């Protein structure tokens, strides 16, 4: 009379064990992928990024670099509209980005950073990034100097006219550009980040930091591109109806 209950309990235990094994296998796979990327980032650090297309704007401000990352996505919406959405994009409103920043704070033993209202341009400015250059409706670049290996990171704005000559030791100079290029079928939106460590000590520290945290940094870029693409294409019909030239809209 008790056999059915025992069979049911065994079935529940078996399902629980199978679920645990699946979770454990997934965790091992994620840890392995993370470790592989960290090793790759360490080994690649300081290598020439000549396989990437040139960027005349960033070449003005940082022709030499230790790290260069470029990501892009094609969006079925006009370039001026994509740029307007990107400029006002709430990067820190993405759950994945908030989770990654909380994870960094936990690992580094620091308090989470303050909440930042507004869009991407306003958020970077509030953090301490300076605007290096802007082509209205097409592209915008920001730059800063920092020590990312510190638990509580401070960003120091470096004006565009001083950025290329910046040489303060024991810190890392970072430049990032966001660009919306019109194409026949819509827009090619891209973002590129360059970083250069100042001095041997900073280079050693930043290499270790980049190897450990670059997977999360890249995930932030990819999360932004995915959300931006979805937002622009969802609103494409409304944006197409807006007045003004498609490649130089005042937004």
C-alpha positions as CSV (number, residue, x, y, z in Angstrom):
1,X,0.0,0.0,0.0
2,X,3.0,2.3,0.5
3,X,4.7,1.4,-2.7
4,X,3.2,4.2,-4.8
5,X,4.3,6.8,-2.3
6,X,7.8,5.5,-2.2
7,X,7.9,5.5,-6.0
8,X,6.7,9.1,-6.1
9,X,9.3,10.1,-3.6
10,X,12.0,8.4,-5.7
11,X,10.7,10.2,-8.8
12,X,10.9,13.6,-7.0
13,X,14.4,12.9,-5.8
14,X,15.5,11.8,-9.2
15,X,14.1,14.9,-10.8
16,X,15.8,17.0,-8.1
17,X,19.1,15.3,-8.7
18,X,18.8,15.7,-12.5
19,X,18.0,19.4,-12.0
20,X,21.0,19.8,-9.7
21,X,23.3,18.1,-12.2
22,X,22.1,20.3,-15.0
23,X,22.7,23.5,-12.9
24,X,26.1,22.2,-11.9
25,X,27.0,21.4,-15.5
26,X,25.8,24.9,-16.6
27,X,27.9,26.6,-13.8
28,X,31.0,24.6,-14.9
29,X,30.4,25.6,-18.5
30,X,30.0,29.3,-17.6
31,X,33.1,29.2,-15.4
32,X,35.1,27.5,-18.1
33,X,34.0,30.0,-20.7
34,X,34.8,32.9,-18.4
35,X,38.3,31.5,-17.6
36,X,38.9,30.9,-21.3
37,X,38.0,34.5,-22.2
38,X,40.1,35.9,-19.3
39,X,43.1,34.0,-20.6
40,X,42.4,35.2,-24.1
41,X,42.1,38.8,-22.9
42,X,45.4,38.5,-20.9
43,X,47.2,37.1,-23.9
44,X,45.7,39.6,-26.4
45,X,46.4,42.6,-24.2
46,X,48.6,45.2,-25.9
47,X,48.4,43.6,-29.3
48,X,47.7,45.7,-32.4
49,X,44.1,45.9,-33.3
50,X,44.9,46.3,-37.0
51,X,42.2,43.7,-38.0
52,X,39.6,46.3,-37.0
53,X,38.7,49.1,-39.4
54,X,40.3,52.5,-38.8
55,X,38.5,55.1,-36.8
56,X,39.7,58.6,-37.8
57,X,38.1,60.3,-34.8
58,X,39.6,58.0,-32.2
59,X,42.9,58.0,-34.0
60,X,43.1,61.7,-33.3
61,X,42.7,61.2,-29.6
62,X,44.3,57.8,-29.0
63,X,46.4,56.5,-31.9
64,X,48.2,54.0,-29.5
65,X,46.4,51.8,-27.1
66,X,46.6,48.6,-25.0
67,X,42.9,47.6,-25.5
68,X,40.6,48.1,-28.5
69,X,37.1,46.7,-28.6
70,X,34.5,47.3,-31.3
71,X,30.9,46.1,-31.5
72,X,28.2,46.9,-34.0
73,X,24.6,46.0,-35.0
74,X,22.4,46.7,-37.9
75,X,19.1,48.5,-37.1
76,X,16.1,48.9,-39.4
77,X,15.6,52.5,-38.6
78,X,16.9,55.9,-39.9
79,X,20.4,56.9,-38.6
80,X,19.3,60.2,-37.1
81,X,16.6,58.4,-35.1
82,X,19.0,55.7,-33.9
83,X,21.5,58.3,-32.8
84,X,18.9,60.2,-30.9
85,X,17.7,57.1,-29.1
86,X,21.3,56.1,-28.3
87,X,22.3,59.5,-27.0
88,X,19.4,59.4,-24.5
89,X,19.6,55.7,-23.8
90,X,19.3,54.7,-20.2
91,X,22.3,52.3,-20.0
92,X,22.1,51.9,-16.2
93,X,18.4,51.1,-16.5
94,X,19.2,47.7,-18.0
95,X,18.9,44.8,-15.5
96,X,21.9,43.1,-16.9
97,X,24.0,46.2,-16.4
98,X,22.9,46.8,-12.9
99,X,23.6,43.2,-12.0
100,X,27.1,43.4,-13.5
101,X,27.9,46.5,-11.5
102,X,26.5,45.0,-8.3
103,X,28.7,41.9,-9.0
104,X,31.8,44.2,-9.4
105,X,31.0,46.0,-6.2
106,X,30.7,42.7,-4.4
107,X,34.0,41.4,-5.8
108,X,35.9,44.6,-5.2
109,X,34.4,45.2,-1.7
110,X,32.9,48.5,-2.5
111,X,29.5,50.1,-2.2
112,X,27.3,50.2,-5.4
113,X,27.6,53.4,-7.3
114,X,24.9,56.1,-7.2
115,X,21.9,55.9,-9.5
116,X,22.3,58.1,-12.6
117,X,19.2,59.6,-14.1
118,X,19.0,60.7,-17.7
119,X,20.4,59.2,-20.9
120,X,23.8,57.9,-21.9
121,X,25.4,61.2,-22.7
122,X,24.2,62.7,-19.4
123,X,25.2,59.6,-17.4
124,X,28.8,59.5,-18.7
125,X,29.2,63.3,-18.1
126,X,27.9,62.8,-14.5
127,X,30.4,60.0,-13.9
128,X,33.3,62.2,-15.0
129,X,33.7,61.6,-18.7
130,X,34.4,64.6,-21.0
131,X,32.9,65.0,-24.5
132,X,35.8,64.8,-26.9
133,X,33.9,65.4,-30.2
134,X,30.4,65.3,-31.6
135,X,29.0,65.2,-35.1
136,X,25.3,66.1,-34.5
137,X,23.0,63.3,-35.5
138,X,25.9,61.0,-36.4
139,X,28.5,60.3,-33.7
140,X,29.7,61.3,-30.2
141,X,32.9,60.5,-28.4
142,X,33.8,60.6,-24.7
143,X,37.1,60.3,-22.8
144,X,38.3,60.0,-19.2
145,X,41.2,59.0,-17.0
146,X,40.8,56.5,-14.1
147,X,42.3,53.7,-12.0
148,X,39.8,50.9,-12.7
149,X,41.5,48.5,-10.3
150,X,40.5,50.6,-7.3
151,X,37.5,49.5,-5.3
152,X,35.8,52.9,-5.6
153,X,36.6,54.1,-9.1
154,X,36.8,57.8,-9.9
155,X,36.7,59.2,-13.4
156,X,38.6,62.4,-14.2
157,X,37.4,64.3,-17.3
158,X,40.2,65.2,-19.8
159,X,39.2,67.9,-22.3
160,X,39.5,67.0,-26.0
161,X,42.3,69.5,-26.7
162,X,44.4,67.8,-23.9
163,X,43.4,64.2,-24.4
164,X,46.0,63.2,-27.0
165,X,48.9,64.7,-24.9
166,X,47.7,63.3,-21.6
167,X,50.5,61.5,-19.7
168,X,49.6,61.4,-16.0
169,X,51.3,58.2,-14.6
170,X,49.6,55.3,-12.8
171,X,46.3,55.6,-14.5
172,X,44.3,54.5,-17.5
173,X,43.1,56.7,-20.3
174,X,39.8,55.6,-21.9
175,X,38.0,56.8,-25.0
176,X,34.7,55.6,-26.4
177,X,32.7,56.5,-29.5
178,X,29.1,55.9,-30.5
179,X,28.3,56.2,-34.2
180,X,25.2,55.8,-36.4
181,X,26.0,55.4,-40.0
182,X,23.2,55.5,-42.6
183,X,22.9,52.5,-44.9
184,X,20.4,51.5,-47.6
185,X,18.4,49.2,-45.3
186,X,18.7,51.4,-42.2
187,X,21.6,52.1,-39.9
188,X,24.9,50.5,-38.8
189,X,25.3,51.5,-35.2
190,X,28.7,50.9,-33.7
191,X,30.6,51.5,-30.5
192,X,34.4,51.4,-30.0
193,X,36.4,51.6,-26.8
194,X,40.1,52.2,-26.5
195,X,42.2,52.2,-23.4
196,X,45.9,53.0,-22.6
197,X,47.7,52.5,-19.3
198,X,50.2,55.1,-18.3
199,X,53.5,53.6,-17.1
200,X,54.6,50.0,-16.3
201,X,52.9,49.7,-12.9
202,X,49.5,50.9,-14.4
203,X,50.0,48.6,-17.4
204,X,50.6,45.6,-15.1
205,X,47.6,46.4,-12.9
206,X,45.3,47.1,-15.9
207,X,46.2,44.0,-17.7
208,X,45.1,41.9,-14.7
209,X,42.0,44.0,-14.3
210,X,41.1,43.7,-18.0
211,X,41.6,39.9,-18.0
212,X,39.3,39.5,-15.0
213,X,36.5,42.0,-15.9
214,X,36.5,42.3,-19.7
215,X,33.8,39.6,-20.1
216,X,31.4,41.7,-18.0
217,X,32.4,44.9,-19.8
218,X,31.8,43.3,-23.2
219,X,28.4,41.9,-22.0
220,X,27.4,45.5,-21.1
221,X,28.2,46.6,-24.7
222,X,26.3,43.7,-26.1
223,X,23.3,44.3,-23.8
224,X,23.2,47.9,-24.9
225,X,23.3,47.1,-28.6
226,X,20.6,44.5,-28.2
227,X,18.3,46.8,-26.3
228,X,19.0,49.7,-28.6
229,X,18.1,47.7,-31.7
230,X,14.9,46.4,-30.1
231,X,13.8,49.9,-29.0
232,X,14.6,51.6,-32.4
233,X,12.9,48.9,-34.5
234,X,9.9,48.8,-32.2
235,X,9.5,52.6,-32.7
236,X,10.6,52.7,-36.3
237,X,7.2,53.5,-37.7
238,X,6.8,56.5,-35.4
239,X,10.3,57.7,-36.0
240,X,10.0,57.5,-39.7
241,X,7.0,59.8,-39.5
242,X,9.1,62.6,-37.8
243,X,10.0,65.6,-39.9
244,X,13.5,66.7,-41.1
245,X,16.4,65.1,-43.0
246,X,16.9,61.5,-42.0
247,X,20.7,61.8,-41.5
248,X,20.9,65.1,-39.7
249,X,17.7,65.3,-37.6
250,X,17.9,68.0,-34.8
251,X,17.1,65.4,-32.2
